[in-house]
Amino acid sequence: MADGNGSISDGGAETDIAATTWWGRTRAGLGKAFGWAGGLFRPHRPGSNELLDNEWSTLEGLWRVCRPAAVTADPIEAAAIDVLFKARTSKSDGRGWSRFNDAERRVGAFLTVAQLPIEFGTLLQIATARALPTLAFHKGNEALFSDPAKLDSQRAAYAALLVDLQTNFINTRFQRALRSEVAARLFRYGVIIILLAAVAPLVLVWDQLNPVPTDPKHPLSITAVMTRFSNEPLFALTMVATFGILGAYFSRAIAFQTGIRNISFDDVMTTYVGRVLRMRLLYGMIGAIVFYFVLRGNLVGGSLFPDLKKIGIGEQVVWKLTADGVVPDSASGALTPSGLTILSPTLDMAKLLVWSFIAGFSERLVPDTLARTEAQATKES
């Protein structure tokens, strides 16, 4: 770092050397990684906005032209407008835009006869581009600006168009903020649910992952895990509940993604607030559990549904591969095993998890299934 005399201080050299060490690079990398991860969960804080700064500069140019007449007509209001410009801010938040809108309306009340037609035409172009609902009404006021004697009517027409446009911009920013808030909330819920889906089975078999090596009768951990998934209903029920929650979350995520442009405040309050989201997740979990017992009770059946006697985790053979793909044995036509195996759900376990996901995703699957079962029972009684 250069000091006042232009020399190089030792502190900067030490910093540069430290930055080139392994620990310095590692610490910098970890700092960036944690900063990025933290940014995923921190609320967005608006910073300086170049567009807002430019709007202030443009408005200030208009004010310089009409200010002399404004000081003569209303010195108190002119002084208040001067204060607004001195306290101008480019911070793109609600307060920053509110101050600018206030200044724009106040300056608009003092625009000159020469400025009014130009500024009204500019606003009308913006209103046309944004398809303002009241566009036809404002276009009808264009005729007022052909008569300089109608200054009061011109200012009223300009003020009405300005207020409508500001309201439109406020609603747009509000909708954008709503979408951002919902997206952040769904992201947080999604991360938690995915972690739950990954950690839940691990927690249930945690005591089996570290077998006692001195006990010759203690089974291998991989065998213990497979046995638990295959023989203990608690594991299947836990996975069913987890995938039901995952399906319920996915239904809300899809609804948000497909309707993101049309989301309204009422949609947020009735669908995406925290308590409603948690209720939907609970509904999905209960639906998946109920459907599991429907399967357990053989109330539905067929090749599409799992055989609960065959659910579990099994070893899957890994076949030999080459650059061209799987290589079959030339003599028997069978695939050539590599000698390695991996753990994977059985076919029926996969079916169970898929149906659990569907039961959580669909709000009608379980109620319709129960209604058909009730109708069948009533018919047979």
Secondary structure, DSSP 8 states (H G I E B T S, - for coil): -B-TTS-B-HHHHHHHHHHHSHHHHHHHHHHHHHHHHHHHHS-----B-HHHHHHHHHHHHHHHHHHHHHHHH-HHHHHHHHHHHHT---B-SHHHHHHHHHHHHHHHTT--TTHHHHHHHHHHHHHHHTT-TTHHHHHGGGGGGG-TT-HHHHHHHHHHHHHHHHHHHHHHHHHHHHHHHHHHHHHHHHHHHHHHHHHHHHHHTGGGSS--TT-TTS--HHHHHHHHHHH-HHHHHHHHHHHHHHHHHHHHHHHHHHTGGG--HHHIIIIISHHHHHHHHHHHHHHHHHHHHHHHTTSS-STTS--GGG-SEEEEEEE-EETTEE-B-TTT--B-EEEEEEEEE-HHHHHHHHHHHHHHH-SSHHHHHHHHHHHHHHHH-
